[in-house]
Amino acid sequence: MAIFNGQSLLTIELDTSYDISAATSAKILYKKPDGTTGEFVGVVSDTTKVSYTVGVGDIDQDGTWTMQALVVIGGLSGYGNKAFITVESSLA
């Protein structure tokens, strides 16, 4: 499935492959194609995944985005593998 610049009917879901159901914090860290970094506040889903429902304006650059799950469990931080997501321009 393609992801398009400006798209908001989308849920980003990163699978950590570990049981993170006890997480007190779940985020998706991102790096945009221009190098800007930030985070989306996520939720734990299906015990191993961090999910984020994209809002209007969240996906705002064409190119390759790098994303990584970050969870906190018992005061300890854990990271998921990096995911590389290509965002395309739409015809609109």
Contact map, one row per residue, 1 for C-alpha under 8 A:
11100000000000000000000000000000000000000000000000000000000000000000000000000000000000000000
11110000000000000000000000000000000000000000000000000000000000000000000000000000000001110000
11111010000000000000000000000000000000000000000000000000000000000000000000000000000001110000
01111110000000000000000000000000000000000000000000000000001001000000000000000000000000111100
00111110000000000000000000000000000000000000000000000000001111000000000000000000000000111100
00011111000000000000000000000000000000000000000000000001111100000000000000000000000000000000
00111111110000000000000000000000000000000000000000000101101000000000000000000000000000000000
00000111110000000000000000000000000000000000000000000111111000000000000000000000000000000000
00000011111000000000000000000000000000000000000000001110000000000000000000000000000000000000
00000011111100000000000000000000000000000000000000001100000000000000000000000000000000000000
00000000111110000000000000000000000000000000000000111100000000000000000000000000000000000000
00000000011111000000000000000000000000000000000000111100000000000000000000000000000000000000
00000000001111100000000000000000000000000000000011110000000000000000000000000000000000000000
00000000000111110000000000010000000000000000000011100000000000000001100000000001001000000000
00000000000011111000000000000000000000000000000111000000000000000000000000000001000000000000
00000000000001111110000000000000000000000000000111000000000000000000100000000011100000000000
00000000000000111110000000000000000000000000000110000000000000000000000000000000000000000000
00000000000000011111000000000000000000000000001100000000000000000000000000000000000000000000
00000000000000011111110000000000000000000000001100000000000000000000000000000000000000000000
00000000000000000111111000000000000000000001001110000000000000000000001010000000000000000000
00000000000000000011111000000000000000000001101100000000000000000000000000000000000000000000
00000000000000000011111100000000000000000000000000000000000000000000000010000000000000000000
00000000000000000001111111000000000000000001000000000000000000000000001111000000000000000000
00000000000000000000011111000000000000000000000000000000000000000000001111000000000000000000
00000000000000000000001111100000000000000010000000000000000000000000011110000000000000000000
00000000000000000000001111110000000000001111000001000000000000000000111100000000000000000000
00000000000000000000000011111000000000111110000001000000000000000000111000000000000000000000
00000000000001000000000001111100000000111100000001110000000000000011110000000000000000000000
00000000000000000000000000111110000011110000000000000000000000000011110000000000000000000000
00000000000000000000000000011111000011110000000000000000000000001111000000000000000000000000
00000000000000000000000000001111111111000000000000000000000000001110000000000000000000000000
00000000000000000000000000000111111110000000000000000000000010111100000000000000000000000000
00000000000000000000000000000011111100000000000000000000000011111000000000000000000000000000
00000000000000000000000000000011111100000000000000000000000000000000000000000000000000000000
00000000000000000000000000000011111110000000000000000000000000000000000000000000000000000000
00000000000000000000000000000011111111000000000000000000000000000000000000000000000000000000
00000000000000000000000000001111001111100000000000000000000000000000000000000000000000000000
00000000000000000000000000001110000111110000000000000000000000000000000000000000000000000000
00000000000000000000000000111100000011111000000000000000000000000000000000000000000000000000
00000000000000000000000000111100000001111100000000010000000000000000000000000000000000000000
00000000000000000000000001110000000000111110000000010000000000000000000000000000000000000000
00000000000000000000000001110000000000011111000001111000000000000000000000000000000000000000
00000000000000000000000011100000000000001111100001110000000000000000000000000000000000000000
00000000000000000001101001000000000000000111111111100000000000000000000000000000000000000000
00000000000000000000100000000000000000000011111111100000000000000000000000000000000000000000
00000000000000000000000000000000000000000001111110000000000000000000000000000000000000000000
00000000000000000111100000000000000000000001111110000000000000000000000000000000000000000000
00000000000000111111100000000000000000000001111111000000000000000000000000000000000000000000
00000000000011111001000000000000000000000001111111100000000000000000000000000000000000000000
00000000000011110000000001110000000000000111100111110000000000000000100000000000000000000000
00000000001111000000000000010000000000000111100011111000000000000000000000000000000000000000
00000000001110000000000000010000000000011110000001111100000000000000000000000000000000000000
00000000111100000000000000000000000000000100000000111110000000000000000000000000000000000000
00000011111100000000000000000000000000000000000000011111011000000000000000000000000000000000
00000001100000000000000000000000000000000000000000001111110000000000000000000000000000000000
00000111000000000000000000000000000000000000000000000111111000000000000000000000000000000000
00000111000000000000000000000000000000000000000000000011111100000000000000000000000000000000
00000101000000000000000000000000000000000000000000000111111100000000000000000000000000000000
00011111000000000000000000000000000000000000000000000101111110000000000000000000000000000000
00001100000000000000000000000000000000000000000000000000111111000000000000000000000000000000
00001000000000000000000000000001100000000000000000000000001111100000000000000000000000100000
00011000000000000000000000000000100000000000000000000000000111110000000000000000000001111000
00000000000000000000000000000001100000000000000000000000000011111000000000000000000001110000
00000000000000000000000000000001100000000000000000000000000001111100000000000000000111100000
00000000000000000000000000000111100000000000000000000000000000111110000000000000000111100000
00000000000000000000000000000111000000000000000000000000000000011111000000000000011110000000
00000000000000000000000000011110000000000000000000000000000000001111100000000000011110000000
00000000000001000000000000011100000000000000000000000000000000000111110000000011111000000000
00000000000001010000000001111000000000000000000001000000000000000011111000000011110000000000
00000000000000000000000011111000000000000000000000000000000000000001111100001111000000000000
00000000000000000001001111100000000000000000000000000000000000000000111110001110000000000000
00000000000000000000001111000000000000000000000000000000000000000000011111111100000000000000
00000000000000000001011110000000000000000000000000000000000000000000001111111100000000000000
00000000000000000000001100000000000000000000000000000000000000000000000111110000000000000000
00000000000000000000000000000000000000000000000000000000000000000000000111111000000000000000
00000000000000000000000000000000000000000000000000000000000000000000000111111100000000000000
00000000000000000000000000000000000000000000000000000000000000000000011110111110000000000000
00000000000000000000000000000000000000000000000000000000000000000000011110011111000000000000
00000000000000010000000000000000000000000000000000000000000000000001111000001111100000000000
00000000000001110000000000000000000000000000000000000000000000000001110000000111110000000000
00000000000000010000000000000000000000000000000000000000000000000001100000000011111000000000
00000000000000000000000000000000000000000000000000000000000000000111100000000001111100000000
00000000000001000000000000000000000000000000000000000000000000000111000000000000111110000000
00000000000000000000000000000000000000000000000000000000000000011110000000000000011111000000
00000000000000000000000000000000000000000000000000000000000000011110000000000000001111100000
01100000000000000000000000000000000000000000000000000000000001111000000000000000000111110000
01111000000000000000000000000000000000000000000000000000000011111000000000000000000011111000
01111000000000000000000000000000000000000000000000000000000001100000000000000000000001111100
00011000000000000000000000000000000000000000000000000000000001000000000000000000000000111110
00011000000000000000000000000000000000000000000000000000000000000000000000000000000000011111
00000000000000000000000000000000000000000000000000000000000000000000000000000000000000001111
00000000000000000000000000000000000000000000000000000000000000000000000000000000000000000111
